[in-house]
Amino acid sequence: LALSSNLPSIFFTLILQALQSHAFFQVAIIAISRLTPISKRSLSIGVITAIGVIFGTGGGPFILGMVADHFSFKMGLLGLGVLTSFSSWLTVFIRED
């Protein structure tokens, strides 16, 4: 989205962002279920989701604003998108039992 400069590319990247956001949370739930024992899964998902909401709705916009103040809003969006996209690849290292 940060690299889009005209209306068709903005439209395309917004659709792509919406599609990827739904896949990202499903991968996180699967990762949590594989990393925690069955007796602690509901507690783990609840705590991790709460922490994610706190940092996602509080920390993310704050960091984005700081980057926008010091560099540019475009750079902040690009960094946030790259960080979110590449953090999904960390699931490759999760072992299956």
Phi, psi and omega in degrees: 000323182292333182268359180282138182236343179235168187298316179298321179288326175296316179300314180297315182290329175293321176294316178298320178296318179295320179293319182288329182295325178290324179289326184298316183288327177295319177297320179296318179295319178296318179298317179296319181292331179278337184266349183239150176291158186299330181288340182250004186297313183295320178295317180297314180296319178297313181292314181294322177295318178297316178295320178297321178292318180299311181285326181291318181268346179250309183283320181301306178297327178296312179295320177300319177294320178296317179294320179296322178293318184274328181239270177199158179296324178300317179295321178296316178295320179296314179297318179295320178294318179295316180298315180294317181294314183284339177291338175295330181290346177295340179293344177298331184273002179280126180279146173262133180262000000 
